[in-house]
Structure formats: C-alpha cells, structure tokens
Amino acid sequence: MAPATADPTADVSEVMRAVADPVRCQILRLLAAQSLCVCHLQDALGIKQTLVSHHLRALRGAGLVDTEPCGRFTYYSLRPGAFEAVRHLLEELATASRADLPRRPC
C-alpha cells in the first residue's frame, strides 16, 4: 500500500500518474473484470512479461493492486477502495465545473 502522507493530494497525484500510462490503464480495466496473473495480462496486452511486471510493480507502488499467490502464479486484483480519494476529488471538480462561481476581484 502507498505510504500515508500529510497531503492527501500527493496520494491522488501518485494514483493519477500511475493511471495516466495507457498500458497501466489497460491493465486496470482488465483487472476490473477479474483477477489475472501476469501470463493472462501478457496474452491480453500482447507485450512481454518483463514489461507487464514493470507496470504491475508501478501499480502496486501506487497502492492500486493487490496480489494473491496461487501455486506458481501470482494473481493481481484491484485493491478495494484504492480509487476513493481520486473519485472524491473528481466529483468535487465536476460539481465545481457545473456551478456558477463568483469572480474574485483583482
């Protein structure tokens, strides 16, 4: 799990940075449907195992995925609640973008 910081926007920024990569975003979308191992992701994405592992390491570092050993394989799944801070921020921004906000005088 990502270390807790005094600034919650730092955690959100780390998550957004991890999700911004197209391959990582694809991995997250695949994991949203089911738990998968590296070989499943490699087949689905058409990329080498080392690159899949690199992206999974980044997603784990951002606190977005969990692992579960199963014999010789490790299955990856989305970490419950990992996107709550991002969801909250995006809802706040979406609400603000629809509001008629006052203009601050110069």
C-alpha positions as CSV (number, residue, x, y, z in Angstrom):
1,M,0.0,0.0,0.0
2,A,1.2,3.5,-0.7
3,P,2.6,5.3,2.4
4,A,0.3,7.8,4.1
5,T,1.3,11.4,3.6
6,A,0.3,14.6,5.3
7,D,-1.0,15.9,2.0
8,P,-3.9,13.8,0.5
9,T,-3.4,15.4,-2.9
10,A,0.0,13.8,-3.1
11,D,-1.6,10.4,-2.9
12,V,-4.2,11.4,-5.6
13,S,-1.4,12.7,-7.8
14,E,0.5,9.4,-7.5
15,V,-2.6,7.4,-8.4
16,M,-3.3,9.8,-11.4
17,R,0.3,9.5,-12.6
18,A,0.1,5.7,-12.4
19,V,-3.3,5.6,-14.3
20,A,-2.2,8.1,-16.9
21,D,0.0,5.4,-18.6
22,P,-2.0,3.8,-21.4
23,V,-0.7,0.2,-20.7
24,R,-1.4,0.6,-16.9
25,C,-4.9,1.9,-17.7
26,Q,-5.5,-1.2,-19.8
27,I,-4.2,-3.4,-17.0
28,L,-6.6,-1.7,-14.5
29,R,-9.5,-2.2,-16.9
30,L,-8.7,-5.9,-17.3
31,L,-8.4,-6.3,-13.5
32,A,-11.7,-4.5,-13.0
33,A,-13.4,-7.6,-14.7
34,Q,-11.4,-10.3,-12.9
35,S,-8.2,-11.3,-11.1
36,L,-5.5,-12.2,-13.5
37,C,-1.9,-13.4,-13.5
38,V,1.0,-12.0,-15.5
39,C,0.6,-14.6,-18.2
40,H,-3.1,-13.6,-18.7
41,L,-2.1,-9.9,-18.9
42,Q,0.7,-10.7,-21.3
43,D,-1.6,-12.5,-23.7
44,A,-4.3,-9.8,-23.4
45,L,-2.0,-6.9,-24.0
46,G,0.4,-8.5,-26.4
47,I,3.5,-7.3,-24.6
48,K,6.5,-9.1,-23.0
49,Q,6.3,-10.5,-19.4
50,T,9.0,-8.1,-18.2
51,L,7.0,-5.1,-19.3
52,V,3.8,-6.4,-17.7
53,S,5.8,-6.9,-14.5
54,H,7.2,-3.4,-14.7
55,H,3.7,-1.9,-15.0
56,L,2.3,-4.1,-12.2
57,R,5.2,-3.0,-9.9
58,A,4.2,0.6,-10.6
59,L,0.5,-0.1,-9.9
60,R,1.4,-1.9,-6.7
61,G,3.6,1.0,-5.6
62,A,0.7,3.4,-6.2
63,G,-1.4,1.2,-4.0
64,L,-3.9,0.3,-6.7
65,V,-3.5,-3.5,-7.0
66,D,-3.2,-6.4,-4.5
67,T,-1.5,-9.8,-5.1
68,E,-2.6,-13.3,-4.1
69,P,-0.2,-16.2,-4.5
70,C,-1.7,-19.3,-6.1
71,G,0.8,-22.1,-6.5
72,R,3.5,-21.0,-9.0
73,F,1.4,-18.0,-10.1
74,T,0.5,-14.6,-8.5
75,Y,-2.9,-13.2,-9.2
76,Y,-3.5,-9.5,-9.3
77,S,-6.7,-7.7,-8.5
78,L,-7.8,-4.1,-7.8
79,R,-7.3,-3.0,-4.2
80,P,-10.6,-2.3,-2.6
81,G,-11.1,1.4,-2.0
82,A,-7.9,2.4,-3.9
83,F,-9.7,4.9,-6.1
84,E,-11.9,6.6,-3.5
85,A,-9.7,9.6,-3.0
86,V,-9.5,10.2,-6.8
87,R,-13.2,9.6,-7.1
88,H,-13.9,12.2,-4.4
89,L,-11.6,14.8,-6.0
90,L,-13.1,14.3,-9.5
91,E,-16.6,14.6,-8.1
92,E,-15.6,17.8,-6.3
93,L,-14.1,19.2,-9.5
94,A,-17.1,18.1,-11.7
95,T,-19.5,19.7,-9.3
96,A,-17.5,22.9,-9.2
97,S,-17.3,23.0,-13.0
98,R,-21.1,23.0,-13.2
99,A,-21.5,25.7,-10.6
100,D,-21.8,29.4,-11.3
101,L,-18.9,30.5,-9.2
102,P,-18.3,34.1,-8.1
103,R,-15.4,36.0,-9.7
104,R,-12.7,37.2,-7.3
105,P,-11.9,40.8,-7.8
106,C,-8.4,41.9,-8.7
